[in-house]
């Protein structure tokens, strides 16, 4: 009997040990499975700005912000004229910021007087009293002391019943009622620690008044700057008018209409908009110190471009604003190209500089029904421009299609690149897509010509993926 019991105990112990080992094995397997972290699937290809860095905490300094605005207003012209309009929130919550503004005006003045004595100021203040909007208007003056005194009056009058008003309405009032000097890029500086509002009551009122502000800024050559809060509309208005956004206090997060976040990466939002690409190209060109330039658009005039002409016209307005602010000596020209459907003969129309911006816009519109042959436009059109001595040639290719094969005419990507280099042209491309499956989604010729000539290459927003130049065409 004793032996039977001992045998049962041994079998029981073995069973317990086997169960324990199985449990440990299952636990180890579970831990190994959880340790294997699969990377997320990549849904979209995002072109990243190589200059982008991780965000740093913002330092708010009204004086430093005013100095930076003054530097941008005076950095290019030899004897600039500077016009500054302050749009100031006069609410009680703004009291200490208005005091800082009052004390910092001299900082802005110091920067301007180092370059010019021709400057003037205007002021539009806004607030509300028991919900009733109030706007005070100070017309242009060459006496900065009167503006400084107006800031002091605002601070003294900002009692407990004075709340923030309608900032967007105040901006429109300034843009509508002030007289602007010709050949002067006027700086509007909005200072507020509240959200921008409007008294308009119709549907999508904020969007509509923002559109009006952008149109008036472009019409009057105004750059809209904000010393404000982290609000989408403030970033968008500065972005669309070539202005800058600055934080009014250190609690704000960075706001820049040209930046978006994708995971931990800061990418360039301009790559998502046609008008943003025009602005980006203009900024790059200005930064290269090009001297006197003829900017010639090589424009795809086929029907697929019809939905892209209005954004291109908006982009041209932004480009002109950047050029004018930089004091660039530029002229516009145009090469339009299209062809009959099914590989018909190309039509290439050259319009030599100088063209006014409105003339360029009219040439962007009413595209033809047919195909397009970019190589024909380059090889046949560029030599006919005959750029004047002393002026540099800049080509901006605008197309939503990949480069078509033209081997039957002996036209290759290499020959087109040689033509551009022979004309000493810098080439920027807003172009088409060859294949989303390839390692590089951009058209090979369009990428190469931009790289070789030290330009920039971008994908046209809304471009369709198609087969473009084959390997034999790239030689």
Residue pairs with C-beta under 8 A, 6 or more apart in sequence:
45 441
46 262
46 265
46 267
47 267
47 268
47 271
47 458
47 459
48 265
48 266
48 267
48 268
49 266
49 267
49 268
52 259
52 265
52 266
52 267
52 268
53 266
54 264
54 266
55 253
55 254
55 266
57 250
58 247
58 250
58 252
58 253
58 254
59 247
59 250
60 246
60 247
60 248
60 249
60 250
60 252
62 97
62 100
62 101
62 104
62 191
62 227
62 248
63 100
63 103
63 104
63 107
63 108
64 107
65 227
65 246
66 101
66 104
66 105
66 107
66 108
66 189
67 107
67 108
67 110
67 111
68 244
68 246
69 84
69 108
69 187
69 189
69 225
69 244
70 82
70 108
70 109
70 111
70 112
71 111
72 187
72 223
72 244
72 325
73 80
73 82
73 84
73 112
73 185
73 187
74 80
74 82
74 111
74 112
74 114
74 115
74 116
76 325
76 326
76 327
76 328
77 327
79 115
79 116
79 118
80 115
80 116
80 118
81 116
81 118
81 119
81 181
81 183
81 184
82 112
82 116
82 118
82 119
82 120
82 184
82 187
83 119
83 120
83 121
83 122
83 140
83 180
83 181
83 184
83 186
83 187
84 108
84 119
84 120
84 121
84 122
84 186
84 187
84 189
85 121
85 122
85 123
85 124
85 174
85 178
85 186
85 187
85 188
85 189
86 101
86 121
86 122
86 123
86 124
86 147
86 189
86 191
87 124
87 125
87 126
87 167
87 170
87 171
87 174
87 188
87 189
87 190
87 191
88 94
88 98
88 101
88 123
88 124
88 125
88 126
88 151
88 154
88 190
88 191
88 192
89 125
89 126
89 127
89 164
89 165
89 167
89 191
89 192
89 193
89 194
90 98
90 125
90 126
90 127
90 136
90 154
90 157
90 158
90 162
90 165
91 127
91 128
91 158
91 162
91 163
91 164
91 165
91 194
92 158
92 159
92 160
92 162
92 163
93 163
93 164
93 193
93 194
94 158
94 164
94 191
94 192
94 193
95 155
95 158
97 191
97 193
97 248
98 151
98 154
98 155
98 158
98 191
99 155
101 151
101 191
102 148
102 151
102 152
102 155
105 144
105 147
105 148
105 151
109 119
109 144
112 119
113 119
119 142
120 140
120 141
120 142
121 140
121 141
121 144
121 147
122 138
122 139
122 140
122 141
122 174
122 178
123 136
123 137
123 138
123 147
123 150
124 135
124 136
124 137
124 138
124 170
124 171
124 173
124 174
125 135
125 136
125 138
125 150
125 154
125 170
126 133
126 134
126 135
126 136
126 164
126 165
126 166
126 167
126 169
126 170
127 133
127 134
127 158
127 162
127 163
127 164
127 165
128 134
128 162
128 163
128 164
128 165
128 166
129 161
129 162
129 163
130 161
131 163
133 165
133 166
133 169
133 199
134 165
135 165
135 169
135 170
135 173
137 173
137 177
138 146
138 147
138 150
139 178
140 178
140 179
141 147
164 192
164 194
164 197
165 197
166 197
166 198
166 199
167 190
167 192
167 194
167 196
167 197
168 196
168 197
168 198
168 206
168 209
168 210
168 213
168 233
169 198
169 199
169 200
169 209
171 188
171 190
171 213
171 224
172 209
172 212
172 213
172 216
174 188
175 188
175 213
175 216
175 217
175 220
175 222
176 216
180 186
180 220
180 221
180 222
184 221
185 221
185 222
185 223
185 321
185 324
185 325
186 220
186 221
186 222
186 223
187 222
187 223
187 225
187 243
188 217
188 222
188 223
188 224
188 225
188 243
189 225
189 226
189 227
190 196
190 224
190 225
190 226
190 227
190 228
190 234
191 226
191 227
191 228
191 248
192 226
192 227
192 228
192 229
192 248
193 228
193 229
193 248
193 249
194 229
195 229
195 231
196 206
196 228
196 231
196 233
196 234
198 205
198 206
198 209
200 206
200 208
200 209
202 208
206 233
210 233
210 236
210 237
213 224
213 237
213 241
214 237
214 240
214 241
216 222
217 223
217 224
217 240
217 241
218 241
218 317
218 318
218 321
221 321
221 324
222 241
223 241
223 242
223 243
223 321
223 325
224 237
224 238
224 241
224 243
225 238
225 243
225 244
225 245
225 246
226 234
226 237
226 238
226 243
226 244
226 245
226 246
227 246
227 247
227 248
228 234
228 245
228 246
228 247
228 248
228 252
229 247
229 248
229 252
230 247
230 252
230 253
230 254
230 255
231 255
232 255
234 245
234 255
235 245
235 255
235 256
235 257
236 257
237 243
237 257
238 244
238 245
238 257
239 256
239 257
239 258
239 276
240 257
240 275
240 318
241 321
242 279
242 318
242 321
242 322
242 325
245 255
245 256
245 257
247 254
247 255
257 269
258 268
258 269
258 270
258 276
258 280
259 266
259 267
259 268
259 269
260 266
260 267
260 268
260 269
260 272
261 267
268 280
269 276
270 276
270 277
270 279
270 280
271 277
271 280
271 458
271 459
271 461
272 461
273 311
273 461
274 308
274 311
274 312
274 314
274 315
274 430
274 460
274 461
275 311
275 312
275 314
275 315
275 317
275 318
276 315
276 318
277 315
277 430
277 458
277 461
278 312
278 314
278 315
278 316
278 318
278 319
278 430
279 315
279 318
279 319
279 322
280 456
280 458
281 319
281 396
281 428
281 430
281 456
282 318
282 319
282 322
282 323
283 322
284 428
284 456
285 293
285 295
285 328
285 394
285 426
285 428
286 322
286 323
286 326
286 328
288 426
288 454
290 328
290 392
290 394
290 426
291 329
291 391
291 392
292 329
292 330
292 390
292 391
292 392
293 328
293 329
293 330
293 331
293 391
293 392
293 393
293 394
294 330
294 331
294 332
294 333
294 353
294 385
294 387
294 388
294 391
294 392
294 393
294 394
295 330
295 331
295 332
295 333
295 353
295 394
295 396
296 332
296 333
296 334
296 335
296 353
296 385
296 393
296 394
296 395
296 396
297 332
297 333
297 334
297 335
297 360
297 395
297 396
297 398
298 335
298 337
298 374
298 377
298 378
298 381
298 395
298 396
298 397
298 398
298 399
299 305
299 334
299 335
299 336
299 337
299 363
299 364
299 398
299 399
300 337
300 338
300 367
300 372
300 374
300 398
300 399
300 400
300 401
301 336
301 337
301 338
301 349
301 367
301 368
301 372
302 338
302 339
302 367
302 368
302 369
302 370
302 371
302 372
302 401
303 367
303 368
303 369
303 370
304 367
304 400
304 401
304 464
305 367
305 398
305 399
305 400
306 367
307 462
308 400
308 460
308 462
309 364
309 365
309 367
312 364
312 398
313 361
313 364
313 365
316 357
316 360
316 361
316 364
317 357
320 357
323 330
331 353
331 354
331 355
331 391
332 353
332 354
332 355
332 356
332 357
332 359
332 360
333 350
333 351
333 352
333 353
333 354
333 355
333 385
334 349
334 350
334 351
334 355
334 360
334 363
335 348
335 349
335 350
335 351
335 377
335 381
335 382
335 385
336 348
336 349
336 351
336 363
336 377
337 346
337 347
337 348
337 349
337 372
337 373
337 374
337 376
337 377
337 381
338 346
338 347
338 367
338 368
338 370
338 371
338 372
339 345
339 346
339 347
339 370
339 371
339 372
339 373
339 376
340 370
340 371
341 369
341 370
341 371
342 371
343 371
344 370
344 371
346 373
346 376
346 377
346 380
347 368
348 376
348 377
348 380
348 381
350 381
350 384
350 385
351 363
352 385
352 386
355 363
371 404
372 399
372 401
372 404
373 404
373 406
374 397
374 399
374 401
374 403
374 404
374 416
374 445
374 446
375 403
375 404
375 406
375 411
375 412
375 413
375 415
375 416
375 445
376 406
376 409
376 411
378 416
378 419
378 420
378 449
379 411
379 415
379 416
379 419
382 395
382 419
382 420
382 423
382 425
383 419
383 422
383 423
385 393
385 423
387 393
387 423
392 424
392 426
393 423
393 424
393 425
393 426
394 425
394 426
394 427
394 428
394 455
395 420
395 425
395 426
395 427
395 428
395 455
396 427
396 428
396 429
396 430
397 427
397 428
397 429
397 430
397 431
397 446
397 449
398 430
398 460
399 430
399 431
399 432
399 460
400 431
400 432
400 460
400 462
400 463
400 464
401 432
401 463
401 464
401 466
402 431
402 432
402 433
402 434
402 443
402 446
402 466
402 467
402 468
402 469
403 413
403 432
403 443
403 444
403 445
403 446
403 468
403 469
403 473
404 468
404 469
405 468
405 469
405 470
405 473
406 412
406 473
407 472
407 473
412 473
412 474
412 475
413 444
413 445
413 448
413 449
413 469
413 473
413 474
413 475
414 474
414 475
416 445
416 449
417 445
417 448
417 449
417 452
417 453
420 427
420 449
420 452
420 453
421 452
421 453
425 453
426 453
426 454
426 455
427 449
427 450
427 453
427 455
428 450
428 455
428 456
428 457
429 446
429 447
429 449
429 450
429 455
429 456
429 457
429 458
430 458
430 459
430 460
431 442
431 443
431 446
431 457
431 458
431 459
431 460
431 463
432 443
432 446
432 459
432 460
432 463
432 464
432 466
432 468
433 441
433 442
433 443
433 459
433 460
433 463
433 464
433 465
433 466
434 441
434 442
434 443
434 444
434 465
434 466
434 467
434 468
434 469
435 441
435 465
435 466
435 467
435 468
436 465
440 447
441 459
441 465
442 457
442 459
443 468
443 469
444 468
444 469
444 474
445 468
445 469
445 473
445 474
446 457
447 457
448 474
449 455
450 456
450 457
451 457
